[in-house]
Amino acid sequence: MPQRNRRKTMLFLSAFFGVFLLLGSVPAALAIDFHSGNTVFHNTFYGAFLPKYDRLSRCKKKKVVVLGTSSVAFGLDSALLEEELSYAGLDYDVVGYGLYGALGTRFMMETALPFLGKDDVVIFTPELFPQTLSNYFSVTETYRAIEKDTRVLASLSKQERLQMILGVPEYLGQRHKHPKPIEAEGVYAAKSFDQRGDMIYDRPENIMPFYFDMNTPLTLDIKMFDSDFVSYVNDYAHILKNRGARMYFRFCPLDALGLMDGYRDTLDAFADQVDGLFDFPLLGNPRESILKENWFYDSSFHLNSLGAKKNTLHLAEQIKLELGSLTPNHTPYPAMPDLPERKKEEVHGDDVDGDCFLYGADGDGYSLLGVKEEHQGRASLVLPTHHEGRYIRSLSKDLFASCASLTKVYIQENIPLLYDGLFSNTPNIEEIHLSHRYPAELQVGWKLLEGAPKATIYVPRSSLNAYQNDYFWSHYSGRMAGE
């Protein structure tokens, strides 16, 4: 072989093996980083998952497992349910296995399945919301819940495991942003749960500005059940049946105020439709799951502390009846809590753009309905707190319908709710500035930034951590900054 050709061959082989070794080192480096790095989410709401998983895995006798998402976390007192069943002579461990809708219902079902067996009772109680009634799966949310603990991966489907492997770099990128574990306070923190996995954070009353979630209207529409998900659930039920376990569908708690008008006339027919979807029976009367707004906390699915007690006692009666016991509950039902008065303390702020808006009545104050035609080309707007001496209490979901030029908006503490799609007609919006110091003071849904691809949400710097760990606002954590 000529010297020149030999040299070219050696250079080619050196380059080839160099690239091969480089590519091979990337997964190895990621694996080392994954297993050796710090965990950062274990103090947040996500940190409550693994203790629930561990408790379920340690249960040795027959179990009642209440399976769902956040309505289970907010709506079940497993110790009370266990006590009531024991009082009736029914010896079961009780596990509330639900945490967060963003983790998905299927994820909770998959990770529970290895620990379900003979004589177990599984109460399947998903939230009546399209995402939780589908095969939705989130790599990001799953990693936040499990961090470096890979035990649960064996329970996932092959496709989900592949997604998890491909998602390692993104997860490590998130983890590297935090040199130390994220601290969380309030209800959305791991320390809000006890060793049983029950929420112990006191939730005395309904804190929603309108007493129900305006961004999540509750409908009794069978179309929200995804057909592929229904097939998965039925297959799941057959597996349990073959193991000697029982599975039931139970309607989750629903805020009556958030249901569409006339729901009482359609509820029975809807329940029959749901019953027809599944190869396992309904548990209890669905009307017992529809509760007055007084029993709820910060969403139309999340109960306050007394609401959780009431829901648990209802469930105890339903399970006992199904298992052949007529023993009444030993614990009395709680008295219904009062609704707090709608916030009356007025916030005085910047009203410099007050003349730019159209107003409508809202009780003894005003609501912002729209932007006047002559100001619809503005690039920046400050939402006022007062108009003609009266307090501005709300805004319309169509407030910015004709404001395509808007790039910057300032929202002050007088506004208690932002509607989904509020910025859907402002494609150039880049900055949304919030004055609210506490995320619970401003209700938000999952689609606030729909149609606003450039937008960043700015919150008070001292409140950034609270927003990024809030059940609702954490959805926007990647598009949020402090100022």
Backbone torsions as a table, in degrees:
resi	resn	phi	psi	omega
1	MET	NA	130.1	178.2
2	PRO	-57.9	149.8	-177.2
3	GLN	-57.2	-41.2	-177.3
4	ARG	-64.3	-43.8	-179.7
5	ASN	-66.8	-36.9	178.7
6	ARG	-62.3	-41.7	-179.3
7	ARG	-64.3	-42.0	178.8
8	LYS	-62.7	-41.2	179.7
9	THR	-63.3	-44.4	179.9
10	MET	-63.3	-40.7	178.3
11	LEU	-63.4	-40.6	179.4
12	PHE	-64.1	-47.3	-179.4
13	LEU	-63.3	-39.2	178.8
14	SER	-63.1	-43.8	179.5
15	ALA	-65.4	-41.2	-178.8
16	PHE	-61.8	-50.5	-178.8
17	PHE	-69.4	-28.5	176.0
18	GLY	-65.0	-44.6	177.4
19	VAL	-65.4	-41.1	179.3
20	PHE	-59.4	-47.0	180.0
21	LEU	-65.2	-38.1	179.6
22	LEU	-63.5	-46.5	180.0
23	LEU	-64.6	-37.8	179.0
24	GLY	-67.1	-28.9	-177.8
25	SER	-77.1	-22.7	-177.7
26	VAL	-63.7	-52.7	177.1
27	PRO	-60.5	-37.1	179.8
28	ALA	-63.5	-43.4	179.6
29	ALA	-64.4	-39.8	178.6
30	LEU	-64.3	-41.4	-179.9
31	ALA	-63.1	-42.4	178.4
32	ILE	-62.8	-45.9	179.8
33	ASP	-62.5	-42.2	-177.8
34	PHE	-60.1	-47.1	-173.3
35	HIS	-84.7	-21.8	-175.9
36	SER	-99.2	-19.8	-176.9
37	GLY	-71.9	168.8	179.7
38	ASN	-75.7	151.0	168.0
39	THR	-86.3	141.8	-173.9
40	VAL	-123.7	-14.2	-173.8
41	PHE	-103.4	1.1	-169.3
42	HIS	-70.8	-14.2	176.0
43	ASN	-92.0	-8.6	-177.4
44	THR	-87.1	-177.6	179.0
45	PHE	-57.0	-35.8	179.0
46	TYR	-60.2	-30.0	-176.9
47	GLY	-65.4	-10.4	178.2
48	ALA	-81.5	-8.1	-176.9
49	PHE	-71.4	-54.5	-174.1
50	LEU	-59.5	-39.2	174.5
51	PRO	-60.3	-36.5	175.9
52	LYS	-64.8	-44.2	179.3
53	TYR	-61.4	-45.0	-179.8
54	ASP	-63.9	-41.9	-179.2
55	ARG	-64.1	-43.4	178.4
56	LEU	-61.1	-41.3	-177.6
57	SER	-67.5	-24.2	-176.8
58	ARG	-89.7	-12.7	-178.5
59	CYS	-66.2	123.9	-175.1
60	LYS	-102.3	-26.1	179.9
61	LYS	-98.6	-176.4	-178.7
62	LYS	-63.4	150.4	-168.5
63	LYS	-130.9	152.5	160.6
64	VAL	-107.9	117.7	-179.6
65	VAL	-113.8	118.1	178.2
66	VAL	-94.8	114.0	-165.6
67	LEU	-112.6	124.0	179.5
68	GLY	-179.2	-141.3	179.9
69	THR	-126.9	-130.6	-170.5
70	SER	-71.1	-23.4	178.0
71	SER	-65.3	-26.1	174.1
72	VAL	-72.3	-44.6	-179.8
73	ALA	-59.9	-38.5	-177.5
74	PHE	-91.0	-11.8	-169.1
75	GLY	-119.5	3.4	-175.3
76	LEU	-129.2	134.1	169.8
77	ASP	-109.4	95.6	-173.0
78	SER	-65.9	-32.3	178.3
79	ALA	-65.4	-41.2	178.8
80	LEU	-65.9	-42.6	179.1
81	LEU	-63.5	-42.4	178.5
82	GLU	-61.5	-40.8	179.6
83	GLU	-64.5	-44.1	-179.0
84	GLU	-66.2	-39.2	177.5
85	LEU	-66.5	-40.7	179.5
86	SER	-63.2	-39.8	179.2
87	TYR	-60.7	-27.9	178.5
88	ALA	-92.3	8.1	178.6
89	GLY	81.9	17.8	-179.5
90	LEU	-107.0	108.7	-171.7
91	ASP	-93.8	94.2	-179.2
92	TYR	-132.4	145.1	160.2
93	ASP	-78.8	145.2	178.6
94	VAL	-120.6	131.5	178.9
95	VAL	-128.5	124.2	171.7
96	GLY	-88.6	106.7	-172.7
97	TYR	-111.5	74.8	176.8
98	GLY	-158.2	145.7	-177.1
99	LEU	-142.6	-56.8	-165.4
100	TYR	-150.2	126.7	179.2
101	GLY	-59.0	-29.9	-179.4
102	ALA	-68.1	-19.8	174.1
103	LEU	-77.5	-24.7	179.1
104	GLY	91.5	144.5	178.8
105	THR	-67.3	-40.6	-177.5
106	ARG	-62.6	-38.8	178.2
107	PHE	-58.1	-44.0	179.6
108	MET	-65.2	-39.3	179.7
109	MET	-66.3	-45.4	-178.4
110	GLU	-61.2	-45.2	-175.4
111	THR	-75.3	-18.0	176.8
112	ALA	-83.7	-30.0	-168.9
113	LEU	-54.4	-40.7	-178.5
114	PRO	-60.6	-19.3	-172.8
115	PHE	-107.7	9.7	-178.9
116	LEU	-104.8	133.1	-176.5
117	GLY	-155.6	-153.1	-171.7
118	LYS	-55.4	131.7	176.4
119	ASP	71.6	3.0	176.0
120	ASP	-73.8	152.1	176.4
121	VAL	-118.2	120.7	-178.3
122	VAL	-111.0	119.6	177.4
123	ILE	-101.5	106.5	-178.6
124	PHE	-89.8	112.7	-172.8
125	THR	-136.1	69.4	-178.3
126	PRO	-73.9	155.3	174.5
127	GLU	-70.2	143.2	-179.2
128	LEU	-82.9	78.8	-175.8
129	PHE	-149.4	136.3	-172.6
130	PRO	-52.0	-41.7	-177.2
131	GLN	-64.2	-40.6	-178.3
132	THR	-79.8	-5.3	176.9
133	LEU	-112.1	35.2	-178.9
134	SER	-141.0	176.9	177.0
135	ASN	-87.4	22.7	178.2
136	TYR	-48.0	137.5	177.9
137	PHE	-144.5	134.5	-178.5
138	SER	-122.9	116.9	176.7
139	VAL	-63.1	-45.6	-177.8
140	THR	-58.5	-49.1	-177.3
141	GLU	-67.3	-37.1	-179.9
142	THR	-63.7	-44.3	178.6
143	TYR	-63.4	-36.3	178.4
144	ARG	-64.6	-30.8	-178.9
145	ALA	-81.0	-38.0	-174.5
146	ILE	-101.6	-21.9	-176.4
147	GLU	49.5	-116.3	-176.0
148	LYS	-91.3	-2.0	-176.7
149	ASP	-84.3	102.4	-172.7
150	THR	-94.3	9.9	-178.4
151	ARG	-57.1	-38.8	-173.1
152	VAL	-72.2	-16.1	-174.1
153	LEU	-62.3	-30.7	-179.9
154	ALA	-63.9	-21.9	-178.6
155	SER	-84.3	-13.7	-175.8
156	LEU	-83.5	162.8	176.7
157	SER	-69.9	163.2	178.9
158	LYS	-58.3	-41.7	-179.5
159	GLN	-64.2	-41.2	179.7
160	GLU	-67.4	-38.2	177.4
161	ARG	-63.3	-40.7	177.3
162	LEU	-62.7	-43.0	177.1
163	GLN	-60.1	-38.6	179.3
164	MET	-65.4	-40.9	178.4
165	ILE	-63.6	-46.0	-179.6
166	LEU	-67.9	-21.1	-177.8
167	GLY	-89.1	-0.6	-178.3
168	VAL	-57.6	-48.6	-178.3
169	PRO	-57.6	-41.0	-179.9
170	GLU	-65.2	-42.4	178.9
171	TYR	-62.4	-43.6	179.4
172	LEU	-63.9	-35.5	176.3
173	GLY	-61.9	-41.4	176.7
174	GLN	-64.2	-42.3	-176.6
175	ARG	-66.5	-35.8	-178.1
176	HIS	-69.8	-17.6	178.3
177	LYS	-72.1	-13.7	-175.1
178	HIS	-122.2	103.9	-179.4
179	PRO	-66.9	-18.7	177.8
180	LYS	-141.1	164.6	-178.0
181	PRO	-56.9	141.8	178.2
182	ILE	-71.1	132.2	176.2
183	GLU	-93.4	143.0	-179.8
184	ALA	-134.7	142.4	179.1
185	GLU	-125.4	168.2	176.8
186	GLY	79.0	-162.2	-173.6
187	VAL	-66.8	-31.4	-176.1
188	TYR	-93.5	66.2	179.1
189	ALA	-145.9	151.6	-179.9
190	ALA	-61.3	-32.7	-178.1
191	LYS	-73.6	-2.8	175.1
192	SER	-79.1	-1.1	180.0
193	PHE	-116.2	147.0	176.5
194	ASP	-89.8	-173.8	-176.2
195	GLN	-66.5	-21.6	177.4
196	ARG	-80.7	-12.8	-174.0
197	GLY	91.3	11.2	177.5
198	ASP	-89.5	142.3	177.4
199	MET	-73.4	126.7	-179.0
200	ILE	-113.1	-1.5	178.1
201	TYR	-67.9	127.9	-176.0
202	ASP	-71.5	126.6	-179.4
203	ARG	-125.5	84.2	-168.1
204	PRO	-73.1	-24.4	-171.2
205	GLU	-157.4	171.1	175.9
206	ASN	-70.5	121.4	-179.1
207	ILE	-108.2	6.3	178.9
208	MET	-73.8	137.4	-175.4
209	PRO	-60.0	-28.9	178.5
210	PHE	-117.8	13.6	175.7
211	TYR	72.2	2.4	169.8
212	PHE	-152.2	165.4	-176.7
213	ASP	-82.1	105.6	-176.9
214	MET	-65.3	-23.9	-178.2
215	ASN	-88.8	-5.4	179.5
216	THR	-129.4	74.0	177.9
217	PRO	-63.4	135.0	-177.3
218	LEU	-90.8	120.8	-179.9
219	THR	-121.8	148.0	175.1
220	LEU	-101.8	76.2	-175.1
221	ASP	-125.4	116.1	-176.4
222	ILE	-63.0	-17.8	-178.4
223	LYS	-68.7	-15.9	179.4
224	MET	-71.6	-15.1	177.5
225	PHE	-82.0	113.4	178.3
226	ASP	-70.0	132.2	-173.6
227	SER	-64.5	-37.8	178.7
228	ASP	-66.1	-36.3	178.2
229	PHE	-67.9	-41.6	178.0
230	VAL	-59.0	-41.8	178.2
231	SER	-62.6	-41.6	178.5
232	TYR	-62.1	-44.5	-178.7
233	VAL	-64.1	-41.2	179.3
234	ASN	-65.7	-39.7	175.8
235	ASP	-61.9	-40.0	178.5
236	TYR	-60.5	-45.3	179.9
237	ALA	-63.5	-37.0	178.5
238	HIS	-66.9	-37.7	176.5
239	ILE	-61.1	-46.2	179.6
240	LEU	-62.9	-41.4	179.8
241	LYS	-60.7	-41.5	179.7
242	ASN	-67.1	-23.9	177.6
243	ARG	-87.2	-6.8	-179.4
244	GLY	91.2	18.8	178.3
245	ALA	-103.1	159.7	177.1
246	ARG	-110.1	145.2	177.0
247	MET	-129.8	139.3	180.0
248	TYR	-133.3	148.8	170.6
249	PHE	-97.9	130.2	176.1
250	ARG	-127.7	134.7	176.4
251	PHE	-65.7	132.8	178.9
252	CYS	-74.9	163.6	177.5
253	PRO	-60.2	136.5	-179.3
254	LEU	-130.4	133.9	178.3
255	ASP	-74.9	112.7	-176.2
256	ALA	-57.3	-33.0	-178.4
257	LEU	-66.4	-27.1	-178.7
258	GLY	-88.0	-5.6	179.6
259	LEU	-80.1	149.0	179.1
260	MET	-63.3	148.3	178.5
261	ASP	-55.7	141.5	177.3
262	GLY	84.2	10.6	-177.0
263	TYR	-61.9	-29.0	-178.8
264	ARG	-62.4	-29.8	-178.0
265	ASP	-79.3	-19.6	-175.9
266	THR	-111.2	-7.6	-173.8
267	LEU	-60.3	-46.7	-177.1
268	ASP	-63.4	-41.5	179.0
269	ALA	-65.8	-39.4	178.2
270	PHE	-63.8	-43.3	178.6
271	ALA	-60.9	-38.5	177.4
272	ASP	-64.7	-38.8	178.1
273	GLN	-64.8	-42.9	178.1
274	VAL	-63.0	-42.8	178.7
275	ASP	-58.4	-35.6	-179.8
276	GLY	-73.4	-20.2	-179.5
277	LEU	-74.6	-35.2	-168.2
278	PHE	-108.4	150.4	-179.5
279	ASP	-93.0	28.4	177.3
280	PHE	-147.8	157.9	-167.9
281	PRO	-80.6	160.8	170.4
282	LEU	-79.7	147.7	178.3
283	LEU	-109.5	125.5	173.8
284	GLY	75.4	-176.0	179.6
285	ASN	-94.4	122.4	-178.4
286	PRO	-58.4	-24.3	179.8
287	ARG	-65.1	-24.1	178.5
288	GLU	-72.5	-15.3	179.3
289	SER	-90.4	-9.7	178.7
290	ILE	-96.2	112.4	-172.1
291	LEU	-119.4	154.5	176.3
292	LYS	-63.8	155.5	-177.3
293	GLU	-58.8	-22.5	-179.8
294	ASN	-59.3	-25.4	-174.8
295	TRP	-88.7	-3.0	-173.7
296	PHE	-101.9	168.0	-175.0
297	TYR	-116.1	-85.1	-174.6
298	ASP	-122.8	8.7	175.0
299	SER	-156.6	165.1	-179.6
300	SER	-74.2	-0.1	174.6
301	PHE	-115.4	-14.9	-173.1
302	HIS	-99.0	119.3	-179.5
303	LEU	-86.7	151.2	171.2
304	ASN	-78.9	-178.2	-172.4
305	SER	-60.2	-45.1	179.2
306	LEU	-70.9	-32.8	175.9
307	GLY	-62.7	-39.3	178.3
308	ALA	-63.9	-38.6	178.7
309	LYS	-66.1	-44.2	179.2
310	LYS	-61.9	-45.4	-179.5
311	ASN	-63.0	-40.2	179.7
312	THR	-64.3	-40.8	179.5
313	LEU	-67.7	-36.5	173.4
314	HIS	-60.2	-47.3	-178.0
315	LEU	-62.3	-39.8	178.6
316	ALA	-59.0	-45.0	179.0
317	GLU	-61.9	-41.4	-177.7
318	GLN	-66.4	-43.0	-179.3
319	ILE	-67.7	-44.3	-179.6
320	LYS	-59.8	-43.3	179.5
321	LEU	-62.4	-41.1	-179.5
322	GLU	-65.9	-32.5	-179.1
323	LEU	-91.2	8.0	172.9
324	GLY	88.2	17.1	179.2
325	SER	-107.1	133.3	176.2
326	LEU	-104.4	12.9	-179.8
327	THR	-65.8	124.3	179.5
328	PRO	-70.8	161.4	176.7
329	ASN	-61.9	143.1	177.4
330	HIS	-82.5	-29.3	-177.1
331	THR	-94.2	130.9	177.8
332	PRO	-72.7	153.8	175.9
333	TYR	-69.4	143.9	179.2
334	PRO	-74.6	156.7	172.8
335	ALA	-72.9	144.5	-177.9
336	MET	-67.3	129.9	179.3
337	PRO	-70.3	154.7	177.1
338	ASP	-75.3	152.7	172.2
339	LEU	-80.9	135.7	176.2
340	PRO	-70.2	152.0	175.8
341	GLU	-67.5	144.5	176.4
342	ARG	-58.5	137.5	-172.5
343	LYS	-50.5	121.3	-177.1
344	LYS	-107.6	-18.5	-178.8
345	GLU	-64.2	122.1	-175.1
346	GLU	-87.1	138.4	175.3
347	VAL	-101.3	127.7	177.5
348	HIS	-101.1	125.3	-177.2
349	GLY	-138.3	-150.1	-175.1
350	ASP	-87.8	117.2	-179.9
351	ASP	-110.2	25.9	-173.8
352	VAL	-60.0	-30.9	-178.2
353	ASP	-103.3	21.5	-176.1
354	GLY	-57.3	-32.4	-178.2
355	ASP	-78.0	-3.0	-177.3
356	CYS	-85.3	-9.1	-168.6
357	PHE	-114.6	159.8	171.3
358	LEU	-99.9	142.0	-172.7
359	TYR	-122.9	151.5	172.5
360	GLY	-137.1	163.6	-177.1
361	ALA	-73.2	142.3	172.4
362	ASP	-142.4	92.3	-175.9
363	GLY	61.6	-126.9	178.6
364	ASP	-91.0	11.5	180.0
365	GLY	-129.6	-153.4	-177.6
366	TYR	-124.2	160.5	170.2
367	SER	-122.3	143.3	175.8
368	LEU	-82.7	116.5	-174.7
369	LEU	-96.5	-33.4	-176.9
370	GLY	-174.9	-178.2	178.4
371	VAL	-108.4	133.4	179.7
372	LYS	-59.1	146.8	-174.1
373	GLU	-54.1	-41.3	-176.6
374	GLU	-70.8	-9.5	-179.8
375	HIS	-115.1	6.0	-176.8
376	GLN	-71.3	-12.8	177.2
377	GLY	-91.7	3.6	-179.1
378	ARG	-62.9	144.5	176.4
379	ALA	-89.1	-23.0	-176.9
380	SER	-138.2	139.6	178.5
381	LEU	-141.2	140.1	173.3
382	VAL	-109.2	119.2	178.8
383	LEU	-73.7	123.4	-173.8
384	PRO	-74.9	166.4	177.1
385	THR	-103.3	-23.5	-178.3
386	HIS	-139.2	152.8	174.2
387	HIS	-145.7	124.8	-179.5
388	GLU	53.0	37.8	176.6
389	GLY	79.9	0.9	-179.2
390	ARG	-112.1	147.9	-172.9
391	TYR	-75.5	140.2	176.1
392	ILE	-93.1	117.6	-170.4
393	ARG	-105.0	-12.8	-174.3
394	SER	-163.9	176.4	174.7
395	LEU	-139.5	162.3	179.5
396	SER	-87.6	150.2	177.1
397	LYS	-67.7	-16.1	179.0
398	ASP	-104.0	21.1	-174.2
399	LEU	-54.6	-41.7	-175.1
400	PHE	-106.3	29.1	-173.5
401	ALA	-58.6	-28.3	-176.0
402	SER	-122.0	33.3	-174.6
403	CYS	-117.3	57.6	-176.8
404	ALA	-64.6	-20.5	-178.0
405	SER	-88.7	-5.9	-175.0
406	LEU	-66.7	128.5	177.6
407	THR	-118.3	-17.2	-174.0
408	LYS	-147.1	134.2	178.4
409	VAL	-140.0	143.6	178.9
410	TYR	-116.1	122.8	-177.8
411	ILE	-115.2	121.1	-173.3
412	GLN	-96.2	172.6	-168.3
413	GLU	-68.3	-8.6	177.6
414	ASN	-73.2	-20.9	-178.1
415	ILE	-86.4	121.2	-175.5
416	PRO	-97.7	-7.7	-172.2
417	LEU	-150.1	135.8	172.2
418	LEU	-116.9	125.6	-176.9
419	TYR	-78.3	149.4	168.9
420	ASP	-57.7	138.8	178.3
421	GLY	75.0	12.3	-178.4
422	LEU	-56.5	-32.7	-176.7
423	PHE	-108.7	21.5	-176.2
424	SER	-66.7	-19.8	179.2
425	ASN	-108.2	17.0	178.4
426	THR	-124.6	70.5	-173.8
427	PRO	-64.0	-16.7	-177.4
428	ASN	-98.5	3.4	-178.7
429	ILE	-62.8	129.3	-178.4
430	GLU	-116.7	-29.3	-175.0
431	GLU	-132.7	124.4	173.7
432	ILE	-119.6	109.7	-174.7
433	HIS	-101.4	123.8	179.3
434	LEU	-109.8	136.6	178.1
435	SER	-93.5	-13.1	-173.0
436	HIS	-65.1	125.6	-178.5
437	ARG	-78.9	-26.0	-177.7
438	TYR	-120.8	127.7	-177.2
439	PRO	-59.2	-29.7	-179.6
440	ALA	-66.3	-15.8	-179.7
441	GLU	-78.8	-8.4	-176.4
442	LEU	-135.5	104.3	-177.4
443	GLN	-73.6	137.7	-178.1
444	VAL	-144.5	153.2	176.6
445	GLY	-105.5	-160.5	-175.5
446	TRP	-92.5	-7.4	-172.4
447	LYS	-125.5	32.4	179.6
448	LEU	-59.0	-40.3	-173.6
449	LEU	-97.0	15.3	176.4
450	GLU	-61.0	124.2	-178.5
451	GLY	83.6	7.8	-179.8
452	ALA	-127.8	70.7	-171.7
453	PRO	-68.2	-18.7	-176.1
454	LYS	-97.8	-4.5	-167.0
455	ALA	-75.3	139.6	168.7
456	THR	-119.4	137.1	178.9
457	ILE	-96.2	123.8	179.1
458	TYR	-106.0	129.0	179.7
459	VAL	-126.7	164.5	176.9
460	PRO	-54.0	134.4	-174.1
461	ARG	-54.1	-40.5	-178.2
462	SER	-69.5	-13.6	-177.5
463	SER	-104.0	-3.1	-173.9
464	LEU	-57.3	-45.8	-178.8
465	ASN	-61.4	-40.3	-180.0
466	ALA	-64.4	-41.5	178.5
467	TYR	-64.7	-44.7	-175.1
468	GLN	-69.7	-16.3	178.8
469	ASN	-109.8	4.5	178.2
470	ASP	-75.7	144.3	-178.0
471	TYR	-52.6	-43.0	-175.7
472	PHE	-89.7	-49.1	-175.1
473	TRP	-72.3	-21.6	179.9
474	SER	-61.2	-20.8	176.4
475	HIS	-58.5	-25.4	-177.2
476	TYR	-109.1	15.1	-173.2
477	SER	-59.4	-33.2	180.0
478	GLY	-74.7	-8.5	-179.5
479	ARG	-124.7	38.5	-173.7
480	MET	-132.2	145.7	177.9
481	ALA	-144.1	156.7	176.2
482	GLY	-97.6	153.2	179.0
483	GLU	-145.3	NA	NA
